[in-house]
């Protein structure tokens, strides 16, 4: 067998393996525990501030510090962990997209709006 034939066959096998590896069920979420808590916090923040109601007639409201602290506590987050996660999302747009997908799913579960 010539070197070119061996290389071509190896390359084709590699392509097939790569293609088939994406066919399996994706059971493990790339989101960690804090990501899930952040998505829950952000979903509730959007809902409580009126952003995610789906109704343009609803007035937007800004949440006060006490309300934000209450939301953070209900989602097992601290301001420090929130700040760290935001910094991570700024550096990793693909992870931020996954967070937004989770936020959208959370809002849909709570309101039936958004999908």
C-alpha positions as CSV (number, residue, x, y, z in Angstrom):
1,X,0.0,0.0,0.0
2,X,1.3,3.4,-0.9
3,X,1.8,6.1,1.7
4,X,-0.8,8.3,0.0
5,X,-3.4,5.5,0.1
6,X,-2.7,4.9,3.8
7,X,-2.9,8.6,4.6
8,X,-6.2,9.0,2.6
9,X,-7.8,5.9,4.3
10,X,-6.7,7.1,7.8
11,X,-8.1,10.6,7.1
12,X,-11.4,9.1,5.9
13,X,-11.6,7.0,9.1
14,X,-10.9,10.0,11.2
15,X,-13.7,12.0,9.5
16,X,-16.1,9.1,10.0
17,X,-15.2,8.8,13.7
18,X,-15.6,12.5,14.2
19,X,-19.0,12.5,12.4
20,X,-20.3,9.5,14.4
21,X,-19.1,10.9,17.7
22,X,-21.7,13.6,17.5
23,X,-24.5,11.2,17.0
24,X,-24.7,10.0,20.6
25,X,-27.0,11.3,23.2
26,X,-25.7,14.3,25.0
27,X,-26.6,13.4,28.6
28,X,-24.1,15.5,30.4
29,X,-24.7,19.2,30.6
30,X,-21.7,21.5,30.3
31,X,-23.3,23.8,32.9
32,X,-22.0,23.5,36.4
33,X,-24.1,23.9,39.6
34,X,-23.4,27.7,39.7
35,X,-24.3,28.1,36.1
36,X,-27.7,26.5,36.7
37,X,-28.2,28.7,39.8
38,X,-27.2,31.8,37.8
39,X,-29.7,30.9,35.0
40,X,-32.4,30.5,37.6
41,X,-31.5,33.8,39.2
42,X,-31.4,35.6,35.8
43,X,-34.7,34.1,34.8
44,X,-36.4,35.3,37.9
45,X,-34.8,38.7,37.6
46,X,-36.1,39.1,34.1
47,X,-39.6,38.0,35.2
48,X,-39.7,40.2,38.3
49,X,-38.5,43.3,36.4
50,X,-41.1,42.8,33.7
51,X,-38.7,42.2,30.9
52,X,-39.8,38.6,30.1
53,X,-43.5,39.0,30.4
54,X,-44.2,39.0,26.7
55,X,-46.5,42.0,27.2
56,X,-45.3,45.3,25.9
57,X,-47.8,47.2,28.1
58,X,-46.2,46.0,31.3
59,X,-44.0,48.7,32.9
60,X,-40.5,47.7,33.5
61,X,-39.3,48.0,37.1
62,X,-35.8,48.0,38.5
63,X,-35.3,45.7,41.5
64,X,-33.8,47.2,44.6
65,X,-30.8,45.9,46.4
66,X,-32.9,44.0,49.0
67,X,-34.9,42.3,46.2
68,X,-31.8,41.3,44.4
69,X,-30.2,39.9,47.6
70,X,-33.4,37.9,48.2
71,X,-33.3,36.5,44.6
72,X,-29.6,35.6,45.0
73,X,-30.3,33.8,48.3
74,X,-33.2,31.9,46.8
75,X,-30.9,30.6,44.1
76,X,-28.0,29.8,46.4
77,X,-25.8,32.6,45.0
78,X,-23.8,35.3,46.6
79,X,-22.8,38.6,45.0
80,X,-19.2,37.4,44.8
81,X,-20.1,34.1,43.0
82,X,-22.4,36.1,40.7
83,X,-19.6,38.5,39.8
84,X,-17.2,35.6,39.2
85,X,-19.7,33.8,36.9
86,X,-20.3,37.0,35.0
87,X,-16.6,37.4,34.4
88,X,-16.5,33.8,33.2
89,X,-19.4,34.4,30.8
90,X,-17.7,37.5,29.4
91,X,-14.7,35.4,28.5
92,X,-16.7,32.5,27.1
93,X,-19.5,33.5,24.7
94,X,-20.4,29.8,24.0
95,X,-21.1,29.2,27.7
96,X,-23.1,32.4,27.8
97,X,-25.2,31.1,24.9
98,X,-25.9,27.9,26.9
99,X,-26.9,30.1,29.9
100,X,-29.3,32.0,27.7
101,X,-30.9,28.8,26.4
102,X,-31.4,27.7,30.0
103,X,-32.9,31.1,30.9
104,X,-35.3,30.9,28.0
105,X,-36.3,27.4,29.1
106,X,-36.8,28.5,32.7
107,X,-39.0,31.4,31.6
108,X,-41.0,29.2,29.3
109,X,-41.6,26.7,32.2
110,X,-42.8,29.5,34.5
111,X,-44.9,31.5,32.0
112,X,-45.5,29.5,28.8
113,X,-44.0,32.5,26.9
114,X,-40.8,32.6,24.9
115,X,-40.5,29.5,22.7
